[in-house]
Amino acid sequence: MSSGSRGREGRINMEALTIPPEHGKSWYLALMAPNVKGPQYAWLDPSRLYCNQQAFMDCVEDLLQPFQNDTIDIIAGIDAMGFILGAAIANRLGKGFMTIRKEGHSCVETKGKAYSDYTGRQKLLEMRTDVVKTGLRILLVDQWIETGGTMEAAIALIEGQGGTIAGIAAICIEETKGGKRIKAKYKCSTCVPEHLQPQFNNKYLETFKAFETKNTVLKNKSE
């Protein structure tokens, strides 16, 4: 990458609401901000790109591209960030949207599936029992797949009620054991180009350098 292109990416990073005049596929990934709060949080903030209308629209379109000719009956999104992308995708396709929730939030009959999330904590995922029927084709959406535990629990809930996974969509599927299992078994869509996947696997993006520069400038001004 040339120093000039790195500079352009830096400006994209710093201006969350700006749409660059020249932008290629997955340009919006440069909008995502790094973790500054420590290891108890995810390593980056994908939701920053949702603040940019064009970035959000392009993200949704990219995720849907592999499923253009597929039959999809309903969209399901995983609590909580999968609700954002899932609902946007459902609206774009003109389909219904079903929530798959964390334990304790549903007041109707549900079935649950235990799982371990990306932090290693044991949790329970729940899905209502009055929507999914045998043969229903479901596009399952989450914001991110790291270890794959949450997604695999959601898949088990859907398939346990006879539903069919029409596909899985997430901004990124990291190449962990769980991520690889999911990609090997199901049709998946992500926003990450192949040449950038190693950066995501290593949990550090080159575009983070622009944020580091900004933080240094702000720190120096405060001293």
Order of alpha helices (4+ residues) and beta strands (2+ residues): alpha-beta-beta-alpha-beta-alpha-beta-beta-beta-beta-beta-alpha-beta-beta-alpha-beta-alpha-alpha
